[in-house]
């Protein structure tokens, strides 16, 4: 309930103990107007009236004051000389209540201060009166007198029925016979008979009713005829099989008794291995849970859970337990059956029911298929790489065709993407230059799955579909657009007039001795072979029929030496340093990975594994025909033209005829003066016209 409004306090402060000073709020006083202070510490008034301002003056008073103020003219707080450790401090302002602070005389001058002092005295006395009244027994908001939880002392004896009485009156007028106490006791605990009324300290009249105790726990013949609470709990007169009221059994009998006629106790229905009651046709919970009987021909929960010796006892044929369906073997070979374990892990090629196989069987088969597929994929990739490497190495020997008008081509490609295992670049954008077949492709270093075994070259470009086909297989996918650069080298590069052909091979490598290309220039139109000694392409005509032999071997486990008859290609033979060797499609390095020094065998540095594939590509040497040797000489059977150039000779020249240019023939510088030089003629004598001269000597 909320406090009533304007009930103060107006003239005092009630403060909790603090370690410092105590501030005056409602209890501010004016000593000049006759006001003083009164202080109570934990309900005990201490000496003092607020007339001293320090501890020394307080101690000098007789008796000594227990507090002092902070100022004698305008006090706002007090300090206790002995501050308690806890409790409540109450500070009261006491006004002059005996005489008026101002006496106004007729005709006197009325000052404002006098009026204020007079008014304040009246106001403060009224406030203090209100506070005193409100600290007494007051009328509360509910229109009842409220003592504010205080003891009311010195209460006189009440006379009228509506008067208040004091404790002494209650003790003195207590009922002497105490009949009500005796009856109350019987109503509480009498168990030998029913309760009767008391008069003058003795029972009288007829029985009224059973006591509370008898209704609660009576178990003798004196217990209530309807049965006490205890009898209804444990049985009439304390015997479980007795009916408390002659018609029904106790809670204990229904809980754990064995009287079948009662309909079966909870205990029987819980754990009886036989029929729980005389009329029951069902089984107990325990029997349903763990029994082996065939009640209702259904089987117990335990049988349904773990019985594995056959079908669940009491159930129909084919009804197996959860454990049997999970891990058993009863269903093997039976159509539509088989345990979960058998369906999961039964050995490969062993049926589970009468036709189906386990997950392990199918997984093993799938794994074998996957392994075979993976091996096929690897073999196919290796074969593809092998062919690529073979063609690439062949391309380094035979570069292709070229004309003296050919120039180098380059292209900048953006947006390139590819998939793992593929050889096609999609989403191609020709940013600059021209994309052409034969160009070597390079990336900016950020590409994924880029082939690293050999040079990547464009073998097909379809501008309509924006796709490029390369000579390699990507090892991973590139999903974001990649920037590539295409550059033409060799026959795809610029014609080098000083070499009379390409300056590099098609991979931008140095030209090797014996490399070939076909010059399609109209004035030439012939095969050319590279002469490393003269660093120049020269014309060549092949006189052989086969320039490359390929030998294929399938390795046995641990094989290192390969020689003799190959799986294909005939008997191994090669020219030293004129061959390419691959193992499972990987090009090997002569001297580091293998040794080929005798022309008939290859010796690996690391033994091959079973079924590894070794390929040997042997280049045959060839010789040009219809050539006059610079070392051994020979015969020209046709005309030889030297253009407008000199013939320098250091020996004899045998000529059938000399055709001069119409001016002169100069044979040698010393023939003009030599006496032992001569010109030998074979055949017709040299003829000259009348205006041609042949000079001999000076």
Beta strands, then each sheet from edge to edge (+ up, - down):
strand 1: 12-16
strand 2: 22-23
strand 3: 36-41
strand 4: 44-46
strand 5: 67-69
strand 6: 77-80
strand 7: 88-94
strand 8: 138-139
strand 9: 145-146
strand 10: 195-199
strand 11: 202-209
strand 12: 398-402
strand 13: 410-418
strand 14: 424-425
strand 15: 429-433
strand 16: 440-443
strand 17: 458-462
strand 18: 467-470
strand 19: 478-487
strand 20: 495-496
strand 21: 501-502
strand 22: 516-519
strand 23: 526-531
strand 24: 536-539
strand 25: 548-554
strand 26: 561-563
strand 27: 579-583
strand 28: 586-587
strand 29: 594-595
strand 30: 601-604
strand 31: 613-619
sheet 1: 1+ 7- 3+ 4-
sheet 2: 2+ 6- 5+
sheet 3: 8+ 9-
sheet 4: 10+ 11-
sheet 5: 12+ 22+ 23- 24+
sheet 6: 15+ 13- 19+ 16-
sheet 7: 14+ 18- 17+
sheet 8: 20+ 21-
sheet 9: 25+ 31- 27+ 28-
sheet 10: 26+ 30- 29+
end
